[in-house]
Amino acid sequence: MRDVFSKELVRLAQDDEKVILLTGDHGYALFDSFRKYVPNQFINMGIAEQNMVGVAAGLARSGFKPIVYGLSAFVPMRVLEQIKIDVCYENLPVVFIGDGAGVVYGHLGASHQCAEDVAVLRSLPNIEIFSPGDAYEMEYVLRKAFDFKAPTYVRVGKSDAGVIHQGSIGASQGGVIPVELGDKKSLIFFATGSMVVTALKISKSIGGIGVWSIPVIKPISSCEIIRIIAGVERVVVFEEHSRSGGLGGSLAEIISESSSSNTKVIRFGFDEKFSDKCGSYNYLIKEHGLDFETLLNIIVRNGWAA
């Protein structure tokens, strides 16, 4: 995914000198090509992320197309006020890239882990939120983000989790994408980001469970969700994010407010707690109960796919 992001960014900047990349002292190897081919469109703002967002807002007001890059623990978490007031309040077309979402940087401790970014942004007016799960979804959401029509956040989690799609996603495709057809009416899966691969793996182990990837978390089509779940007993939502305020919360709101649905929503994500220890990505995913074996055992033990 990160390679796709880098290539698309260089292509975009070469085609449009109004594109400006700002980074908070991160992503050097990622932006080697960008600095080589369009060095005058690259600004390292240093460890001053709040100031960086203010500069991006000013650039957007002046007709430029700013892209703000940082670790998700800092963009958006450290700069939430600036995103709210400087960008969203003014409805400015600034694209925010939050890399390392979830527990990708788990070995650096709680300060660099981020399971709250969708929750804190979802209630802000005007902003769009994307969460790609593989390179094809990254390509798809960048086409939307690089239209520069609204404030936008692209959440980048585990970039090498696995392949979801076999080819490019059409530009007209909605934000809820089928990736595995199923015939069970007892259960379907919704997932986003790195957890789509896990959902697919569980589906193949059990058999017959439909899987839908949601790379566009906001705006999300309520009508499309209600159409997909029609007649389904349960939906399980997988996300590498807190169960509070994330995709699962959004879907629960949509489904509970529908007068035509009796579907139960089961959310798998992080509990409201920090990681007990530092460790590898796989270690922390297991600590938080989001590994394949734990999730499969819960689903089978409860008989949800029967």
Secondary structure, DSSP 8 states (H G I E B T S, - for coil): -HHHHHHHHHHHHHH-TTEEEEESS--TGGGHHHHHH-GGGEEE--S-HHHHHHHHHHHHHTT-EEEEEEETTTTTTTTHHHIIIIIITTT---EEEEESTBTTTGGG-GGG-BS-HHHHHHTSTT-EEE---SHHHHHHHHHHHTT-SS-EEEEE--TTS----SS---TT--SSEEEE----SSEEEEE-TTHHHHHHHHHHHH-S-EEEE--EEES--HHHHHHHTTT-SEEEEEEEEESSSSHHHHHHHHHHT-TT---EEEEEEE-SS--SS---HHHHHHHTT-SHHHHHHHHHHTTTT-
